[in-house]
Each structure stands twice: as structure tokens, then as C-alpha cells.
Amino acid sequence: MLKELCLALKLNTPSITLQETQMSKSGDTTCQITLKNSHISTLSAGEFNRLRLAMMCIASRISKKQGVLILDEIDANLSGEESEGVAKILKELSHSYQIFAISHQPHMPALATQHFLVNRANGKSYVTLLDQRRQNPRVSAND
């Protein structure tokens, strides 16, 4: 399952290593995830965020718990293909989570069911729910 999600998110092939350790509050086994030969501590912020989304997706497939995700430009500094992969995984996660995401790329908003305009004026922030007519046609795929 992790391999399939990493492929969709344009991440290198994952490998998981389980290693017995001395018993502690966390248990007696550690789990190490690497992408190709990159240790998790050397991943870029974008790679780490996409790996985290993959893990959340696995958790949501196993447990139908619901929650809220607030994401601020999770697709920043990603290629178009990587951003598209993130958008598809977020669409799947939207079955288990209420997702509020800020994005400046078209892929994620195109799969969203509602769009809000957030702007600032006179030192205050304003949020407006956009109806179909006011959504950017290049972004909204829900016509």
C-alpha cells in the first residue's frame, strides 16, 4: 500500500525496516522508513509532507476515524506532477477528513468541492464562500 501511494505522490520507492530494541514506553520495535536510499532525516520538506500524506492515507484506509486537516501550501515548490499527486491523495483523504487547504496551484483546488476567497483589507482578514459563477474556471473542475 505504501509503495502504491509513494508512486502516486512521485516519491522514490519506500523500504521499511523493523528492528528489535530494548523495551520502552514506545514498545520494543522501531520502524525505519527510507525512500530509495534516503533516510527520513534527509528528506526535503516537500518529500516529508508527501510521505506524511501517504501514511495518513494508509491510516484512513485502515481506521475510518474522522478529523480535520488544515494545510498551508502543502503543494508549494512541487512540480506539476507532484502537485497533482498530492491533490489526488487529498481527494481520497477528504472521505475521512474535513480539509482546509491553501494553494496557489490549480491541481488541488480543481478537485475541491468548495472554494473560499481569503483576502485582507484594513488590517482584517475576510473569508468569502465562492459560488460556481465566481470560481475561477481554470481551477474549478466541478462544473
Secondary structure, 3 states (H helix, E strand, C coil): CHHHHHHHCCCCCEEEEEEEEEEECCEEEEEEEEECCEEHHHCCHHHHHHHHHHHHHHHHHHCCCCEEEEEECCCCCCCHHHHHHHHHHHHHHCCCEEEEEECCCCHHHHCCCCEEEEEEECCEEEEEEECHHHCCCCCCCCC
